Amino acid sequence: MFSGPLSGMSNAETLLDNTASRIANTSRSLPGTEGVQLPADKVELTNEMTSLIQNLTAFEASSKALEVEASMAESTLSITA
């Protein structure tokens, strides 16, 4: 019964972790600059932040769906009791 929202939360968590990892590891290496951290391209960072927000929203939606399913199950149990 709860597999849909839990699967959605797990998927969103994986995507959040991947996005956060890409943000943390964003740097460029140009010839002759080995070992020097260069700032990330702002467009890439904007894309990653957009992805982060989308994945967070997906996680929140799955969490809310889980709450609704739990409430429905509780209501069903109280009706049949």
C-alpha positions as CSV (number, residue, x, y, z in Angstrom):
1,M,0.0,0.0,0.0
2,F,2.8,2.5,0.9
3,S,5.2,1.3,-1.8
4,G,4.4,4.2,-4.3
5,P,5.2,7.1,-1.9
6,L,8.1,5.2,-0.4
7,S,9.5,4.5,-3.8
8,G,9.1,8.1,-4.8
9,M,10.8,9.3,-1.6
10,S,13.7,6.9,-2.2
11,N,14.1,8.0,-5.8
12,A,13.9,11.7,-4.8
13,E,16.5,11.1,-2.1
14,T,18.9,9.5,-4.6
15,L,18.4,12.4,-7.0
16,L,19.0,14.9,-4.2
17,D,22.2,13.1,-3.2
18,N,23.4,13.0,-6.8
19,T,22.7,16.7,-7.3
20,A,24.3,17.7,-4.0
21,S,27.4,15.7,-4.9
22,R,27.6,17.4,-8.3
23,I,27.3,20.8,-6.7
24,A,30.0,19.9,-4.1
25,N,32.4,18.6,-6.8
26,T,31.9,21.2,-9.4
27,S,35.2,22.6,-10.5
28,R,37.0,23.0,-13.8
29,S,40.5,22.0,-14.6
30,L,42.3,24.0,-17.2
31,P,45.7,23.2,-18.6
32,G,48.4,24.5,-16.3
33,T,46.0,25.0,-13.4
34,E,46.2,21.5,-11.9
35,G,45.4,21.6,-8.2
36,V,43.8,25.1,-8.4
37,Q,40.1,25.2,-7.7
38,L,38.3,27.4,-10.1
39,P,34.8,28.8,-9.5
40,A,32.0,26.8,-11.1
41,D,30.2,28.1,-14.1
42,K,27.1,30.1,-12.9
43,V,24.9,28.4,-15.5
44,E,25.8,25.0,-14.3
45,L,25.2,26.0,-10.7
46,T,21.8,27.5,-11.6
47,N,20.9,24.2,-13.3
48,E,22.0,22.2,-10.3
49,M,20.1,24.4,-7.9
50,T,17.0,24.1,-10.1
51,S,17.4,20.3,-10.0
52,L,17.9,20.4,-6.3
53,I,14.6,22.3,-5.8
54,Q,12.7,20.0,-8.1
55,N,14.0,16.9,-6.3
56,L,13.2,18.4,-2.9
57,T,9.7,19.2,-4.1
58,A,9.3,15.6,-5.4
59,F,10.4,14.3,-2.0
60,E,7.9,16.5,-0.2
61,A,5.1,15.4,-2.5
62,S,5.9,11.8,-1.9
63,S,6.0,12.4,1.9
64,K,2.6,14.1,1.7
65,A,1.2,11.1,-0.3
66,L,2.5,8.8,2.4
67,E,0.8,10.8,5.1
68,V,-2.5,10.7,3.1
69,E,-2.2,6.9,2.6
70,A,-1.5,6.4,6.3
71,S,-4.5,8.5,7.2
72,M,-6.7,6.6,4.7
73,A,-5.5,3.3,6.2
74,E,-6.2,4.5,9.7
75,S,-9.7,5.6,8.7
76,T,-10.4,2.2,7.0
77,L,-9.3,0.4,10.1
78,S,-11.5,2.5,12.4
79,I,-14.5,1.9,10.1
80,T,-14.0,-1.8,10.0
81,A,-13.4,-2.0,13.8
